[in-house]
């Protein structure tokens, strides 16, 4: 697998190619090629900032000698009126990178801010917050990085780093035990060490999975906190546990109070609203 920085390089390259096409004609027509300039990232909305390292990487991808002066770091609280960074570079670099930097930082900061609201509710509990694969195609790398910056934990990055047997896998396989057994044998033969998680939809499912074994984590899907407590008694610490479905800011502590190991919340990413930031030229 590629490293984070290698994947980020690919994302930046593809995004700039998408935006610039055969040329940034607005800039080419109005700004001399050798013009130097400075711009500042202005914060216009309170929250948790994310994407500072990504912004620096974008400018340096286009111009390695660009000067990037950070006033914030990823995960810091931000308030309207503050500045996040200054960049000093060729004006063409600044203008061609401007929209990509803003798109990344606004989206990432929205996700980090919402994630921080959830993780703040979990303070004092052992339960950890997970994201999901409900991400934007092509942008998962940075959406999941924003969750991490906000204090959450990344679940699977994709289909390749964990086996998760969900309802459709189970139904297509002919049932819980059949799906688990096939997955277990696959792991032994093809990818030893790959973890197996299985979704359960009832207390009866939980009993069957505990009796059968061969898994690492049990997902308890759409269980109420009371049902979750009953399920955890059946599991009795034999396997990792994850609650999923219907978990909100308003009820997350009810789930954490049960002692479940993880709660997964797709809304961290697909319900997050971008925050307001702007990149402004500094004329001296």
N, C-alpha and C positions, 0 to 999 in steps of 0.2 A: 504493500500500500504506500501511496505517496504521503510525505509528511504534511503537516498543516501548512507550512510555508510554501511547499511545492503546489499544494492545492490552491492556496491563495493566489499564487502567481498565475496559475491557469485561469482562475476566476477573473482577476484583474485584466489579463490579456483579452479574454473573450468579451468582457464588458466594455472595454475601451474600443475594441474593434466594432462592436455593435453600435456604439455611440458616434464614433468618428467617421466610420465608413471610408469614403475616398477623400476625406479632408474636413477639418473644422473650418468651413468657409467663412463663417462670421468672424472668427479670429484672424484667419489668413488675410481677409480683405481689409481689416481695420487696424491691426497691430503689427508693427515692425517685428521681423523674426528675431532680432537680437534684444528686444525690450526686456528689461528685468523689472520685477515687481514684488510686492508683498500683499498678503491677504490674511485676514483673521477670521476664525470660526467663532461666530457669535451665538450664544445660547439664548433662546427665546422662550423656553418652557422648562419648568422644574422637573427633575427626575434623576435617574441614574445614567451616567454617560457610558457609552460603549462604542467601540470602533476607533479609538485613538490610534492604536497600533496599525489598524487596517488603513486608516487615512495616511499615515506616514508611509506605509508600504506602497500605496497608490502613487503618491507624488514621487517617491524614489524609483518606482518602476519606470516612470516617464523620464525622470531626470535624477540620476543617482547623486548628484552634487547638491540637490535642493536642501535648504536649511529648514528643519522642522523644529519649532520651539513649542514644547507642550506645557500648558498650564494646569492640565488635569491628567489623570491617568484612568484607564478603564476601571469602572466600578465606583468611581467617585460620585458623590452627590453633586448635582448642579442646580443652579437657580437662574432664572431669567436675568439677563444683563451681564452675566459673566462671559469671559472669553475662554475658549478651550485650547486654542493653539494659534500660532502664527506660522506661516510658510513663506519663505523667500526663495524665489525661483524665476525662471523664464516665464514671462506673462502667458505665453502659449501653453506651457505646462499647467499653470494655475487654472486657466480657463477650460482646458480640455479635461482636467481631472475634477473640476468643481462638482459637476452633477453626480458623478460616481461616488465621490467622497460623501456628499450630502445624502444620497440615496442609502448608502451603507450605514452611515452613522445615525440617521433619523430612524431607520428601521431597527437597527441593533439597540439603540437607546430605548426605543419603545418596548422591546422585548425584555431588556434588562430591567427596566423600571417595573414592568408587571411582575416579572419573576421575583424581584426584591420584595414586592408586596406580599407574595405568597410565602417566601422564605422567612419574612418577618413574623408571619403567623405561626411558623413552626418552631420558633425559638423556645427552648425548654423541653422540646420533644426529641426523641431519637429518630423519628421518621424523616426520611430524605425525600426531596422533591425531584422528580424525573420529568424530562420532556418526552416527546414522541416523534414519530416520523411524519407527522402532519405539518409538513414544511413546504416552502416554495421551491419548485424544481429549479436546480441550478444555484440556489442560494442557501441550501441547508448548512453548509460549512459555517457561514457567518451567523445564521439564526441560532444554531446550537452553541456557537461561541458566545453569543449574547446571553443565552440562558446560563452558561457557566459564569459569565461575568456578574450576572445578577444573583448568584449564590445557589443556583440549581445544579443538577447533575445531568449529564448526557446519558440517555438510554442507548439504544442501538444507533449507530451512525447510519446504518443501512441494513440491507437484508443479509449481509455477509458476516457480521461480527457477533451474532447470537441467533440461536434457533428460537423462534417464538411461534408456538402452535396455537393459533387463534381459532375462532369458531369455524371458519371456512375450511381451514386445514383439517380440523377434527372431523367435520361433516364429510368432506371429500374422502378422508382416509377410512371412514367406516366406524369411527368412534374414538373415544379418549385413549383407551389402552392400545389400540392398533396404531394410532398416530404417535404416541409416545414410544412404543417399541420400535417402530420404523426409524424414528429420529435418533433413538439411542444407538441402534446398530449403525446408522449412517455416521454418527460421530466417531464410533470406535474404528470404523473402516476408512473414513475419508478425512476427518478433521478432529483428531483427539484433542480434548480440552475445551472444545466449543460448548458453551453453556446452553442448557435447554430450559426454556420457560413455557409453561402451558397455561392457557386460559381456562378458568372454571366459571360456570354460570349459575351454579346452585351448590347448596351444602352437600347434596348427594355427589356432585362432581368432585368436590373437595375430598370426600371420603374415598372415592374410587382412586383418585390420584395418589393420595397418601398411601393407600394399600398397595398400589402398583409400583410406585417409586420411579427410579431411573430419570429423575429430573432435578433441576437445581433451584427453580423458583416457581411459585404458584401465583398467577394473576387472578385476582378476585374481581370479576367484572360486574359493575353495577350492583354491588352489594351495599346495603344500608350499613351504617355504623354498627347497629345491633347484629345484623347478619355477619358482618366482618368479625366481630368479637367471637361469635360462635365458631366461625371458620378457623380463627387463630387457635382456639382451644383444640380443635381437631388436629391441626397441623402440629401444634405443640413444639414449635421451634425446630422441626426436622428440616424445613426448607425455608429459603428466603420467601418473603411475601410482598406482594404489590397490589395495592388497591387502585382501581381505574374506573372511570365513568362517573359523571355527575358530581365531581369534586370542584368546588368553587371557593372563592375567598371567604364566603360566608360560612361554609361548613367544613373547611379543611381541618380545623382543630378537632372536630368531632371524629374524624378519621384518624388523626394522629394520636388521639387519646386512647385508641384501641391498642396501640403498640405495633401496628403494621410497619414493616421495614421501609417500604417505599410507597409514595403516591405519585401517579403519573397524570399529568394535566396537559392535554393537547392545546388548550387555550393559551398557554404561555406564549405560543408562537402565532397560532392562527387567529387569535382574538386581540393581539397586541396592536395598539395604535401608534403610528410613527410620531416622534416628537419633533418640535419645530426648532430647526437650526438654520443658520445662513452663513455663507462665506462671502465676506465683503472685501473689496479692494481697499488698500490703505494707500492714500495719495500723499506724498510728502514733498 
